[in-house]
Amino acid sequence: MALLHVNFFSESLGMSVACDVILPQRATKQIGMAAEARQDKHPVLWLLHGASDNHTIWQRRTSIERYAAPLGLAVVMPNAHLSSYADMVHGGKYYTYISQELPAIMRSFFPLSEKREDNFIAGLSMGGAGCLKIGLANPEHYAAIGCLSAGASNVPRKAPANPSWERRLKLLYDGKDITGTVEDTFYSAQKILETGAPVPRIFHACGTEDFVLENARATRDFFLGLEGNPFDYTYEEHPGAHTWEFWDEHIQHFLKFIDLKPLEDIRN
């Protein structure tokens, strides 16, 4: 696998940005792990970070490169700061950047597949809610969504009363009604079913000691309440908190969920 640190200009944000990319590379002499690449364009996981982190965190805290290697899976990890992956009222257009501009730019740089069946989006905490929002608002682009330690919204059902969170909400929405917009994840899910759009599969996991558990369960209840489970929604709740031990384990569960067949194991 190759790890690339990519710096480029974003028209949506009007600034230079950073993104880390893991690309498959066939290696016959690499010791200790499978390393393979497909003959054509790579399937890709768009992997989103949480509120306290940036584009480097998934490599620093997990073995995502090792997990992706036998699958021939590229992984794109952008930086979205504290944007909640939204087009902020007072700030950057991060939803537009992540959902539209970033895929186009990455595919212009690297051989990444445009096929829906080859594209997956996942994230943790702020990124978990972000990937549900982006994936369900753009169902024609993603075959599966992986939400870890989050609910369907980056706005908690019971917002903590503290100045920091109040300032953040003002920057994001400034009192704007998000009902019926891309920020309304349940609306996006219902719209998919009403319009006959492609339906992404959803994997959702949360720890029993996680402070977002109430939001996660509310999201679980919504999707499991849909007749016939149209999103092939799978929910896992295991002992664990809002920690990297939980996310390192459950990103592996998501990679099994997407059922991307491993390539030839060529470990030495």
HELIX and SHEET records of a PDB file:
HELIX    1   1 ILE A   57  ARG A   61  1                                   5    
HELIX    2   2 ILE A   64  ALA A   68  1                                   5    
HELIX    3   3 ALA A   69  LEU A   71  5                                   3    
HELIX    4   4 TYR A   94  THR A   96  1                                   3    
HELIX    5   5 TYR A   97  GLU A  101  3                                   5    
HELIX    6   6 LEU A  102  PHE A  109  1                                   8    
HELIX    7   7 ARG A  116  ASP A  118  5                                   3    
HELIX    8   8 MET A  126  ALA A  137  1                                  12    
HELIX    9   9 PRO A  163  LEU A  172  1                                  10    
HELIX   10  10 THR A  185  THR A  195  1                                  11    
HELIX   11  11 LEU A  213  LEU A  224  1                                  12    
HELIX   12  12 TRP A  244  PHE A  257  1                                  14    
SHEET    1   A 8 ALA A   2  SER A  10  0                                        
SHEET    2   A 8 MET A  15  LEU A  23 -1                                        
SHEET    3   A 8 ALA A  74  PRO A  78 -1                                        
SHEET    4   A 8 VAL A  44  LEU A  48  1                                        
SHEET    5   A 8 ASN A 119  LEU A 124  1                                        
SHEET    6   A 8 ALA A 144  LEU A 148  1                                        
SHEET    7   A 8 ARG A 201  GLY A 207  1                                        
SHEET    8   A 8 THR A 234  HIS A 238  1                                        
END                                                                             
